[in-house]
């Protein structure tokens, strides 16, 4: 049989993509039709069944749609809790590219002589995820590397999957309009498109090396620019163990790891207006010193959110307003974030969530982040309470900058629950915001972003 010509090969790839997109649309559309039919005949208590049907519709697909589904599951109230529970179960592991395919992809990124630029390059990936896979390699000087190689045609796949995200949100708005998800959809799309740009991610890594250079509990890899491109990112390999393997360690070690996590997220936010929007267990590992767990490695920098200093000021204002009982300051914080039409009832509803997120930070004692709560349930009850309140008040639009801030806070809380950490979160947070000034944040942010080539971001 004759081999495919390059044109045949491209047509085959296009056909495969088209079939995949059609399958996504058909499956999600089938769930939409089912929901519409149930609505028409007045069927009750169908959410759980619809959620299972949606998860089943998406479950056989790979790539960005899995990342979108899991994003939705971890953004409070982006989808109803029944949907979030099912979407959380989906796996984002994609089938890895074979070695022949990897060689072609590497040639496209680094040139036909790419193998001469490495001392070694492992054929089998060390990890495969929704947008790409990671290969272990060695630089010519023997340094261990992690080479993150993007799958082909990801831009087309992402755009197709974002259209399906629009359909999911349209369904939400039609059948359950308490939350206006327009801004959530815009924010998810912006971050997901950024994740395709590995040159931008390389600058994110440099930014974190700058912000956390004096933090001994946190290690950030170095990027190898000569072995990187827009779709290939080569960084130092960071040896470490999985966070969950330390659940049975001593309280001292678990608290050290939790403190490192708190610092890695809150210090960059409070000082530079930057946050890691994806505190997923696979995005960090634990490094050892003198044979004992000593701190965390930050491994992935695709989902980084850079906030205007006014938003950071709103976070601090809301905290201090709740701490001191200053309602005017609380209202000002919500207005700073972009919430509009603030009535007494809406403020009370928003405060349910605010007091949940800030609760441990307002309590000056050693404590867990939440007693008697499973990591997977962290924030679910409060999100439901807020949603029920908003259903009575009409559609509320969630400002887009709020989305990944919330996601980070909930994800971080789940990590603290996994570790059963007991810390004085009040003191940790007040150390992070000590001498806070929005002007200082703006100055530090401008300097840091300019130094790593993200000015204007």
N, C-alpha and C positions, 0 to 999 in steps of 0.2 A: 504494500500500500504506500502511495506517495506521501511524503511528509507535507504538513500544512505549509503553505507559503506564509510570509509575514502578514499579508492582507487577510488570509484565511484565519490565522491565529487571532488577529485583532477582531475579526467578525465573530469568532467563537466566544471571545471574552465579552464582547458587547452583548451577544445573545444570552450568555449566562447571566450578565448583570440585569438585562431586561426581564428575564424569567424570574430572577430573585425579587426584583421590585414588584413585579406583578403578583408574586406570591404574598409579599408583605401586604400589598393593598387588598388583595382578595381576602386574606385571613382577617385583617383588621376590619375591613368592610363587612364581613360576615358577622362579626361581633356587634358592629354598629347597627346592622339590620335587626339583629336579635334584640338589642336594647330598645330600638325604636318600636318594634312590634309589642314588646312587653309594656312599653309606655302607653301605646295606643289602647291596649285592652285593660289597662289599669292593674297590671300584675304587681304584686308587692313582694318585698324581701328578696329581690333577685340579684342584688349586688354581688353576693358571694359567688353565685353561679356565673355571672358575667365576668367577674375577675378571673375565675378559673379558666373560662373560655378564652379570655384575652391572653393569659399566660400561656395557654396551650397553643394559641395562634402564633405567638412570638417565639415559643420555645425551640422550634426546629430551625430557626434562623440564626445566623452568626453575624459578627461584625458590629458596626456602630449602633444598630437597632438595639442590641443588648446593652450597650453603654447608655443609650437614651432611656431604656426601660429601668435600668438600675438607678439612674439619676432621678427619675420620677419617684422611685420607691424611697429615696432618701431625702427628698425635699419635702418638709412638713406641709401637708395638706395640698400638695400639687395634684394628687389623686386621692380618692377615698381610701380609708385605711384597709378595706378588704382588697383593693387593687394593689396597694403597696405591699401587703403581706405576700401576695402571690408573685409579684414582680421581683421581690427580694430573693426568691428561690431560683430565679433564672441564672444560668451560668454564662459568663462572658468569654469563656475560653473558645477561641476559634481554632479550626484545624490548622496546624502549622504548615508553612510552605516547605516543600521538599528541597533537598540540597541543589538540584539542578535549577530550580526556580530561584533559590537564594543567590546562586552564583550570577544569574542574569540580573537580578535586582541590584546586587552589589556592584556589578559592572556599570549599571546605569547611574549609580550614585558616585562611584570613585574611579571609574575608568576600567578598561580591560585588564590592566595590570594590578588590580586592587589587592590580590593576594600577596604581592610583594611588599605591601605596606604593613603587613602584620607578620609577627613571628609565628603565630598560629591562629586558627579561627575554627571553632568547633562546628561540625556539620549539623548537629541536632540543637534545636533551640533550648535554652535554659527555661524559658517561659514563653507562652503564647497567649495574647490577649485580644481585645476587640479590634484594635487598630493596627497592631503590628506584633512582632515577636523579638525576643532578646536572645542574642548569641553571646556566649562567653568567648573571649579572644585574648591574645597577648600582643601588646605593642612590640615594636622592634627592640626596645630596651628591656623587655620582659615584664612590664607592668600589666597586671590583669585588668581586662576591660570588659565592660558590658556594652554590647552594640545593639541598639534598638533600631530595627529595620521595619519600616512601614509596609503594609501589604499594598499591592497595586490597586489602582482605581478607587482609592479610599475617598477621594473628594466627591466623586459621583455617588458613591454609596452613602456618604454622610448626607448629601443634599437630598437624596431619595428618602432616607430615613427621617430627616427633619420634616419632610412633607407629611409623613405618617404621624409624626409628633403633632403637627398641626391638626390632623384629623382627630387624634385622641383628645386634644384640648377642646376642639370644637364640640365633641361629644359631651365633654365635662360641662362646658358652658351651657349647652342646650338642656341637659337633663338635671344639672345641679349647679345653678348659677351663683351660689353664694360667694365664690372666689372668681374674680376675673383673672384668667391665666395668661392674658396677652403678653404681659411683661415677663412672666416666667418663661414663656416660649422663646421670646427674644433673647433672654439671658442664656438659656441652655444652648441655643443655636450659636451664639457668639463664642461661648467657651468651647464648644465642640469643634467649631471651625479652627479656633486657635490651636487645639490639640493636634491638628494635622500638620502644623508648621513646626518642624523640629528645630529649625534655626531660631525661632522664637523661644522654644523650650530651652535651648542652650543658653539664651540670655536670662531666662528665669533661673537656671542653675547658678549662673554667675551672680545674679541678684541675691539669692539665698546665701551663697558663700560670703558675700559682702555683709549682709544683715546679721548673720549668725557666726561671724568669724571669731567672736570672743566667748562663745558658748561651748564649754567643754563637754556638755552632755549630748551635743548634737553634731553629727558629721554630715557634710555635704560633699558629693564627689566633684572631681574636676572634669571639665569637658575637654575632649581632644579635637580641636577645630579642624585639623588637617585630615581627620578620619570621620568627619561629619558633613552632613548636607541638609537640605530642606526635608529629606525623608529618611535620613540616617543620623542617629545620635550616638556617638561613642563617648562613654564616660568611664571613670575609674570603677572597677568592680568593688563593691562594698561587701565584705564578708560579714555575715550576721545570721542570727537565728530568728525564727518567727516569734512575733510578740506573744501569740497564744501559748507558746511552749513555756512561758514564764508565769502562767497563772497560779502555779503551785509554789513559786519561789517565796522567800521570806517577804514579810510586809515591807521591810526596808528596801529591798530590791524593787518590788512592785511600785512603791512610792517614788523611787528614783526614776523609773521609767515613765511613770505618769507625770512627774514634774518636767521631764524632758519633753514629753508630748505637749504639755501646757505651754511651755516656753516656745516650742517650735511654731505654735499657732498664734499665741497671743502677743508675743514680743514683736514679730514683724508687723502685725496689724496695728498695735498701739503706737509703735515708733515710726513706721514707714507707710502705713495704710495698705499693707499687702497681706493677703491670706491665701493659704492653700485650701482650695475648695473641695478637696477629695481626701478626707482622712480615712481612707480605706485600709484595711489591715495589710493588703499586699503592697502598700506604698511606703512601708518602712520596715526595718528589721532592727535587731538588737545587737550592738557590738559589745565585745568583752574587753576587759583590761585586767591584767593580773589574774586571769582565769575566772573572773566574775562578771556578770552583766553590768555594763557601765553606762550605757546611753543608747541613743537611737541613730540609725542611718536613715536619712531621707532619700528615697530612691526615685521618685517620679515627680516631674515638674510640669506636666501638661496643663493641669487645671489650676492656674494661678489667677487670682482676682486682685486687681489693683483698684483701690477705692479713692475717690476724691477726699481730701482731708475733712471736708464738712461732714461726710458720712461717718468718719471715725469720731468726730466731735459729737455727733448724735448718739453714738453708742455710749460714750462717756457721760453725756448729759442724762441719758435715760437711766444709767446706773446710779448716778448721784441723785437724780430726782427720786428714784425709788428708795434709795438709802436714807435720804433726808425727809421723805414725804413731801417733796415739792412738786405739786401737780402741774404747775405752769411749766416747769422744766421738762417734765415727762411729755407734755403736749408739744412743747417746742421740739423735742427730739423726734417725735413722730412726724412733725411737719418738715423737719430737716431731711428726713428720709424720703419724703415725697408722698406720705399719706394725705389724702384730701377729704374734705367734708367731715371733719372730726366732730362727732357728737359725743355726748356723755356715754351713751350706750356703746359706741364704737371704741372709745378709749378704754372702757371697762373690758371689752372683749380682747383688745390688743394686750391689755395688761395681764390677762391670764397667761399668755405666752411669754411675755416679758418676765413675769415673776418666776415662771418655770426656768427659763434660761439663766436668769440672774440669781435665782434663789441661793445656790451654793456660794456665789460670790458676795452675797449680802450677809452671810452668816460667819461671824468671826470665831470659828472653832474648827478643830480637826473633825472631819466627817467624810462620809462617802458622797459621791455626786448625787446619788438617789438611793434610798433604802428599799429593798424588796422589789426591785424592777429588773427584768431581764434586759440585756443589751438590745435585743431586737424590738423591745417594746418602749424604749426610751423616747419620750416625747409624744407617743401615740395618743395617750389619754388626753393630754392637754390640747393637742391639735384637734381632736374630736370636739372638745368643749368649745374651742374657739370657733370651729366650723358651725356648730349648732347655734352659737350666738349670732354669727354672721348671716345665717339663713334667715333670721328674723329681721335683719337690718338691710338686706338687699345686697347687690353685688359690690364687692370691695376689691379694688385693684391693688395687688401686691407690687410695690416698687421693685424693679429688676435688681437693684443693688442688694436688696434684702435676701435674695434667693440663696446664694452660695454662702453668705454669712450664717444664715440659719442652718444650712446643710453642714457646714463645718462645726458649728456648736453642737449639733445633735450627734454627728459622727464622733467627735471628740469625747462627748459624754459616754457614748457606748464603749469606747476604749477604756475609760476609767472604770466602767462597770465590769468589763472583762477582767481587768486587773484587780478588782476589789480594792482599789486604792483608797487610802484615808489621808486626806491632806487638808490644810487650811487654805481653801480656794480663795477666801477673802484676801488673805495676805498675798498670795501669789498674784491675784489680779491687781491689787493696789500697788504692788511693786511694778507691775507692767505699765500702769498709767500714772506713776509718780511724776509730778511736775508736768502733766500733760498740757500741751499747747497745740492747737490746730496749725498755727503758723510754723511751729517747729517740725511738725509732721510734714507739712508742705515743703519745707526747706530740705529735710532729710530725704524725702521722696524724690524731689527733683535731682538732688546730687546722686543718689543711688541709681535712679533710672538712667540718668545721663552717663554714668560711669560704665554701664553695661549695654548701652545702645538701645534702651527702651524709652527714651525721651519721646513724649507724645503718645506713647503706648496705644 
